[in-house]
Amino acid sequence: MAEKIATRAAYGEALAALGEHYPQLVVLDADLSGSTMSKKFADKYPERFFNMGIAEANMTTVAAGLSTCGKKVFTNTFAMFAAGRAFEQVRNSIAYPHLNVTVVGSHGGLSVGEDGATHQCCEDYALMRSLPGMLVLSPCDAPEMRQAVQALLDYEGPAYLRLGRLAVESVTDGAPGYRFELGKGAVLRDGGDVTVIAAGMMVQMALKAAEALQAEGVSVRVVDMHTIKPLDEALVLRCARETGCIVTTEEHNIIGGLGEAVAACVSAGCPVPVVRHGVEDVFGRSGKAERVLEHFGLSPEGIAAKVRQALELKK
């Protein structure tokens, strides 16, 4: 059976495991280390971990200062606070001077569930994409998250990394031809009729949708676009040319995120139908994560419906 683990758990494990190889790594958390899983690093390297309290803006500026002293800093809190509450500090103190800080936003998207609309951050891709020079990542499973942490430790510059709360099935480990690289998407399933470009946990749902659509005679290509920015435009345009239509799917508002990035790329380089699937410009609702996702159509069935729409437009 495939490994099923939350990306936040894999992140915590990777951070702790890699800490010995990166003595310059310093980890900050805004009093949520038990949720963000940075506690695993804290337990192993208490001298390089600092609980900054419920003071996200302060944490961000402290991270900026530490980076100017040669430290590689990871800040940790919920996505709503990392991208929302501390946006000004991320912009002016990290992105503007292009400092070597990774901003980690845990519990992104609707799958936060019972925490409700105030904590269901579906705007973080858009906010972080808007910042010049900011790398934006949303790995889909545990193996990919581990590789992303390694890559970010070697990366020089500002980055945003989204973590998920729910345990998800691992789909990249052992996938034919899969190789993780910042800024490069990965084709996890080939197909000729339509391409579904997904990020985060929607990758698993896209693969399930593709399997179901195969029974209807629809050949679906599934792309894992773990890097939202910079977008792998070469891969997007190749898919546009080869399949003639694209569906994007993300646990995020359809405004400002992966869908808009893909649509802009396609409209400029190879105009074909692009149908965006995600949160339809509304706030979330409190409830069990699975029921909330289903309510808002973030499901394999929801993706399949968008694929049928794209195929009609392709005609």
C-alpha positions, 0 to 999 in steps of 0.5 A, spaced: 500 500 500 502 506 498 504 511 503 499 516 506 502 521 510 501 529 511 506 533 507 506 537 514 509 531 517 514 529 511 516 536 512 518 536 519 521 529 518 525 532 512 527 538 516 530 534 522 533 529 518 537 534 514 539 539 520 545 536 521 548 537 514 546 544 514 549 548 520 547 554 518 539 552 518 535 556 523 528 555 524 523 560 527 515 558 529 509 562 531 507 558 537 504 552 532 510 548 532 506 542 534 501 543 528 507 545 523 511 539 525 517 544 526 517 541 533 521 535 530 527 540 528 526 543 535 527 537 539 533 535 535 536 542 535 534 546 540 539 551 540 537 553 532 530 553 534 526 559 536 519 560 538 517 567 536 510 567 539 504 569 536 507 575 533 508 573 525 510 579 523 516 580 528 518 573 526 518 575 519 523 581 520 527 577 525 528 571 519 530 577 515 535 579 520 538 572 521 539 571 513 543 577 513 548 574 518 549 568 513 543 563 516 538 559 512 532 561 515 525 557 515 519 561 518 513 557 520 506 558 521 499 557 518 498 559 511 493 564 513 498 568 517 504 567 513 502 569 507 496 574 510 498 577 516 505 578 515 505 580 508 508 587 508 514 584 512 515 578 507 514 583 501 519 589 504 523 585 509 524 578 505 522 579 498 524 586 496 532 585 499 531 578 496 534 575 502 535 567 503 528 566 507 523 560 506 516 562 508 512 556 510 505 556 510 502 550 513 494 548 513 493 551 506 486 551 503 480 548 505 482 541 508 483 545 514 476 543 515 473 545 522 478 551 523 473 554 518 473 560 513 478 565 517 483 559 517 482 556 510 487 560 506 485 560 499 489 566 497 496 564 499 498 562 492 496 569 489 499 573 494 506 570 494 506 570 486 505 577 486 512 578 489 517 579 485 523 574 485 518 569 490 519 562 489 512 558 490 511 551 492 506 546 493 508 539 493 503 534 493 505 528 497 510 526 502 516 524 497 515 530 493 515 534 500 522 531 502 525 533 496 522 540 496 525 541 503 532 539 500 532 543 494 530 549 498 536 548 503 540 549 497 536 554 494 538 562 494 533 567 495 526 568 498 521 562 497 514 560 499 512 553 501 505 550 502 504 544 507 497 540 507 494 538 514 491 532 511 494 525 510 495 524 503 497 518 498 504 518 495 504 518 488 510 520 486 515 515 489 516 510 483 512 514 478 516 512 471 520 518 469 519 522 475 524 527 477 523 533 482 526 539 480 525 546 482 521 550 477 519 544 473 513 540 472 512 532 472 508 528 467 505 523 472 500 520 467 500 521 459 494 522 455 492 525 448 485 528 449 486 533 455 491 535 460 490 536 467 495 541 471 494 540 478 498 542 485 498 540 492 493 534 494 489 536 487 494 531 484 492 525 487 484 527 485 486 529 478 489 522 477 483 519 480 479 523 475 483 520 469 482 513 471 475 514 471 475 518 465 479 512 461 472 508 462 469 513 458 474 513 453 478 519 455 485 519 455 488 524 460 495 527 461 496 529 469 501 534 470 504 535 477 505 542 477 509 543 484 512 549 483 507 555 482 512 560 480 516 560 476 511 556 472 514 551 467 512 554 461 515 550 456 511 544 459 505 547 459 505 550 452 508 543 450 501 540 453 497 545 450 500 543 443 499 536 444 492 535 447 489 541 445 486 543 451 487 544 459 484 543 465 487 546 472 486 544 479 488 547 485 486 547 493 486 555 492 481 561 489 481 560 481 483 567 481 490 569 482 493 562 483 495 556 478 489 557 473 491 564 472 498 562 471 497 557 466 491 561 462 496 567 461 502 562 459 497 559 454 494 565 451 500 568 450 504 562 447 499 557 444 491 559 445 487 553 447 481 552 451 483 552 459 478 551 464 480 553 471 478 548 477 478 550 484 475 555 489 470 559 485 472 566 489 468 564 495 470 563 502 470 556 505 466 553 511 467 549 517 466 542 517 470 535 516 475 536 511 472 531 506 465 534 506 468 541 505 472 539 499 466 535 496 461 541 498 466 546 494 467 541 488 474 539 490 474 532 488 475 527 482 468 528 480 469 535 480 475 535 476 472 530 471 466 535 470 471 540 468 475 535 463 468 534 459 467 542 459 474 543 456 473 537 451 466 541 449 470 547 448 476 544 444 471 541 439 
